[in-house]
Amino acid sequence: MTQLEDFAARLKTLTDGRASAPRLKDGVMSLALDVAGLSREQRDAVAAAIREGALTVPGVDDVRIAMTAERRPLKIVAVASGKGGVGKSTLSANLAVALQRLGVKVGLVDADIYGPSQARLMGSEDRKPQARDKQLVPVQSPFGVPMLSMGHLVEPGKALAWRGPMAGNALAQLIEADWGDMELLIVDMPPGTGDVQLSMVQKHKPVGAVIVSTPQDLALIDAIRAVSLFEQTQVPMIGLVENMAGYACPHCGEVSDPFGQGGAEAAAGEMGMPFLGRIPLAIDIRRRSDAGDPPAAGDDAHGAPFRAIAEKVAAWLRGGR
């Protein structure tokens, strides 16, 4: 028996009992709370069944039962960095894909209003979101992850000359979209620690943050600023990721470290936060990202670091945080 069929049967049993109006109301409210996880489609189907007389109260000609059960609030994980160019968007896309493969109902928001890149990274540039009940409906990426980005709403290459409040309102529209039964949103934050970032954190209250940095000192200084923003707003740190960590020459196999080595792990230790892992500087990751084919969607070695980080994030979330 499906959840909808079970709900319908239980509601019919309740209404067939000739209960007094107050007891009937209490029973229906109790039942509605018990099934708070019903999707919009399921609630509409039950309401239609009631209107068509499939579920009736004996002796009463017209029954109107308002299904007001609320969806569980979405959990938000912010992926952030103190500066641009460290691979934050690439990590966000691959983290969402890897979490989806782990069975998490996850969506992806590109919060970088001025420089959106997720539509390209997720191979969905040709898709446009619809609107329903004054909410945006996310587009489906080819990898099973619903997503929204300003890249879906504006012409490619067009600059958005918006002041902070306009950008903040646009970001709110993306996050407050109709995400259906999603459990988690990965939000690819804009680089830096300005007004848009602060407003998003204060309004939408992420359950945790992942900070991305390259190994060199300058990037780590900015990463520490990003950590400080979340600490000031009481958002827990999930951990730090070191990107562009080591380059293996595709011809000779020699490994070099153009951006240094181990800096992010050392910084995580100094700040007392978890280190989630390293992602190498690899030509294949760059090529596949540009082509809208996240490495985490496959099972090869280039997707392995992203999958390992996703497993740690999923474990953190299961820990009740």
JONOR-V995066 format. One record per residue. N is the residue number from 1. RES is the residue in one letter. OMEGA is omega as a letter, one per 20 degrees, with the letter a starting at -180 (* if undefined). BURIAL is 1 if it has 24 or more other C-alpha atoms within 12 Angstrom, else 0. D_FIRST is the distance of its C-alpha to the first C-alpha in whole Angstrom. Layout:
N RES OMEGA BURIAL D_FIRST
N RES OMEGA BURIAL D_FIRST
This chain:
1 M r 0 0
2 T r 0 4
3 Q r 0 7
4 L r 1 8
5 E r 0 6
6 D r 0 6
7 F a 1 10
8 A r 1 11
9 A a 0 10
10 R r 1 12
11 L r 1 15
12 K r 1 15
13 T a 0 16
14 L a 1 18
15 T r 1 20
16 D a 0 20
17 G a 0 22
18 R r 0 25
19 A r 0 26
20 S a 0 29
21 A r 0 29
22 P a 0 29
23 R r 0 27
24 L r 1 24
25 K a 0 25
26 D a 0 25
27 G a 1 22
28 V r 1 20
29 M r 0 22
30 S a 0 21
31 L r 1 17
32 A r 1 18
33 L a 0 20
34 D a 0 17
35 V a 1 15
36 A a 1 18
37 G a 1 16
38 L r 1 15
39 S r 1 17
40 R a 0 19
41 E r 0 17
42 Q r 1 14
43 R r 1 17
44 D a 0 19
45 A r 0 16
46 V r 1 15
47 A r 1 19
48 A r 0 19
49 A r 1 17
50 I a 1 19
51 R a 0 22
52 E r 0 22
53 G r 0 21
54 A r 0 18
55 L a 1 18
56 T r 1 21
57 V a 1 23
58 P r 0 25
59 G r 0 29
60 V a 0 28
61 D a 0 29
62 D r 0 28
63 V r 1 25
64 R r 0 25
65 I a 1 23
66 A r 0 24
67 M a 1 21
68 T a 0 23
69 A a 0 21
70 E r 0 23
71 R r 1 22
72 R a 0 23
73 P r 0 27
74 L r 1 27
75 K r 1 29
76 I r 1 32
77 V r 1 34
78 A r 1 38
79 V a 1 40
80 A r 1 43
81 S r 1 47
82 G a 1 50
83 K r 1 52
84 G r 1 51
85 G a 0 51
86 V r 1 49
87 G a 1 46
88 K a 1 44
89 S r 1 42
90 T r 1 42
91 L a 1 40
92 S a 1 38
93 A a 1 36
94 N r 1 36
95 L r 1 34
96 A a 1 32
97 V a 1 31
98 A r 1 31
99 L r 1 29
100 Q r 1 26
101 R r 1 27
102 L r 0 26
103 G r 0 22
104 V r 1 24
105 K a 1 23
106 V r 1 26
107 G a 1 28
108 L r 1 32
109 V r 1 35
110 D a 1 39
111 A r 1 41
112 D a 1 44
113 I a 1 45
114 Y a 1 48
115 G a 1 47
116 P a 1 44
117 S a 1 43
118 Q r 1 39
119 A r 1 39
120 R a 1 41
121 L a 1 40
122 M r 1 36
123 G a 1 38
124 S a 1 36
125 E a 1 40
126 D a 0 39
127 R a 1 36
128 K r 1 36
129 P r 1 34
130 Q r 0 33
131 A r 0 33
132 R a 0 30
133 D r 0 31
134 K r 0 34
135 Q r 0 32
136 L r 1 33
137 V a 1 30
138 P r 1 30
139 V r 1 31
140 Q r 1 29
141 S r 1 31
142 P a 0 31
143 F r 1 30
144 G a 1 27
145 V r 1 28
146 P a 1 28
147 M r 1 32
148 L r 1 34
149 S r 1 38
150 M r 1 41
151 G r 1 42
152 H a 1 39
153 L a 1 41
154 V r 0 45
155 E r 0 47
156 P r 0 48
157 G a 0 51
158 K r 0 51
159 A r 0 52
160 L a 0 51
161 A a 0 54
162 W r 0 52
163 R a 0 53
164 G a 0 51
165 P r 0 49
166 M r 0 48
167 A r 1 46
168 G r 1 45
169 N r 0 43
170 A r 1 42
171 L r 1 40
172 A r 1 38
173 Q r 1 37
174 L a 1 36
175 I a 1 34
176 E r 1 33
177 A r 1 31
178 D a 1 27
179 W r 1 26
180 G a 1 22
181 D r 1 20
182 M r 1 23
183 E a 1 24
184 L r 1 27
185 L r 1 30
186 I a 1 33
187 V r 1 36
188 D a 1 39
189 M r 1 42
190 P r 1 45
191 P r 1 48
192 G a 1 50
193 T a 1 50
194 G a 0 51
195 D a 0 50
196 V a 1 47
197 Q a 1 45
198 L r 1 46
199 S a 1 45
200 M a 1 41
201 V a 1 41
202 Q a 0 42
203 K a 0 40
204 H r 1 37
205 K r 1 37
206 P r 1 36
207 V a 1 34
208 G a 1 37
209 A r 1 39
210 V a 1 40
211 I a 1 44
212 V r 1 45
213 S r 1 49
214 T a 1 51
215 P a 1 54
216 Q a 1 57
217 D a 0 58
218 L r 0 58
219 A a 1 54
220 L r 1 54
221 I r 0 56
222 D r 1 54
223 A r 1 51
224 I r 1 52
225 R r 1 52
226 A r 1 49
227 V a 1 48
228 S r 1 50
229 L a 1 48
230 F r 1 45
231 E r 0 47
232 Q r 0 48
233 T r 1 45
234 Q r 0 43
235 V a 1 41
236 P r 1 40
237 M r 1 41
238 I r 1 39
239 G a 1 42
240 L r 1 44
241 V r 1 44
242 E a 1 47
243 N a 1 47
244 M a 1 50
245 A r 1 51
246 G r 1 53
247 Y r 1 54
248 A r 0 54
249 C a 0 56
250 P a 0 55
251 H a 0 58
252 C r 0 59
253 G a 0 57
254 E a 0 59
255 V r 0 57
256 S a 0 58
257 D a 0 57
258 P a 0 59
259 F a 1 57
260 G a 1 58
261 Q r 1 55
262 G a 1 53
263 G a 1 54
264 A r 1 51
265 E r 1 50
266 A r 1 53
267 A r 1 52
268 A r 1 49
269 G a 0 51
270 E a 0 53
271 M r 0 51
272 G r 0 49
273 M a 1 46
274 P r 1 43
275 F a 1 44
276 L r 1 41
277 G a 1 43
278 R r 1 46
279 I a 1 45
280 P r 1 48
281 L a 1 50
282 A r 1 49
283 I a 0 50
284 D r 0 47
285 I r 1 45
286 R a 0 47
287 R a 0 47
288 R r 1 43
289 S r 1 43
290 D a 0 45
291 A a 0 43
292 G a 1 40
293 D a 1 39
294 P a 1 38
295 P a 1 38
296 A r 1 35
297 A r 1 33
298 G a 0 35
299 D a 0 36
300 D a 0 39
301 A a 0 42
302 H r 1 42
303 G a 1 39
304 A a 1 39
305 P r 1 40
306 F r 1 38
307 R r 1 35
308 A r 1 37
309 I r 1 37
310 A r 1 33
311 E r 1 32
312 K r 1 35
313 V r 1 34
314 A r 1 30
315 A r 0 31
316 W a 0 33
317 L r 1 30
318 R a 0 28
319 G r 0 31
320 G a 0 30
321 R * 0 33
